[in-house]
């Protein structure tokens, strides 16, 4: 794995836009796994929120969107 592997450089990372439509700091959404269910049946599932400098074993820079 490259030492440049980070969530921000991963094809599964998406900038996290707040309800106002602005990006919330260095936060992003990891789109590798499906959203995590919430305990309340009426609640929506949530994508894991990560920072751009985080990383994991699923890093993929090959299919990064153009």
N, C-alpha and C positions, 0 to 999 in steps of 0.2 A: 504494500500500500504506500502511496506517495505521502511525503510529509506535508503536502498541500491538501490532503483529504480533510474536508470540513463540511459541515452541513450546508454552508452557504455555497459551496462548489458542487454539491451533489444534485443529481437530476431529480431526486425525490423531495427537494427542499422548495418551499414556496414562501415568499415574503408574506408576513402576517399583517393584513390590513385590518385596522380597528373599525368599529362601526362608522366612524367619521370618514373612512376611506384613506386614512393616512397609515403609513407603516409604523408599527409599534416598536420603536427602538431597533435593537438587533434581533428581535424575535422573528421566528419563522415557523412554518408548519411542516412536520415530517409526513410525507404522503406515502411512505413505504408500506405501512400497515393500515388496515381500515380504522375508522374512528373508534375510540374507546367508548363503550356504553356507559351511561350514567345510571345510578341506582333508582332514580325516579322514572317511572315508565313514560312520563310525558316530557322528559328532558331529552335534548338532542345529544347525539354522540359528539365527541370532541377529538380533533386531530391532535397528536402530541405537539406541544409548543417547545421549540428548541432555540438556542441562540446560533448565530451563524458560525461561531467558532467551535461548537460542539461537533462530535463525530461519533460514528458507530461502525459496526462490522458490515453494514449494508451499503456503504458508500459506493456510488456509481457515477462516474463522470463521462461514461461512454454515450449515454443516451440523453445528455443534457439538451433541453429544448433550445432551438436557435433563436 
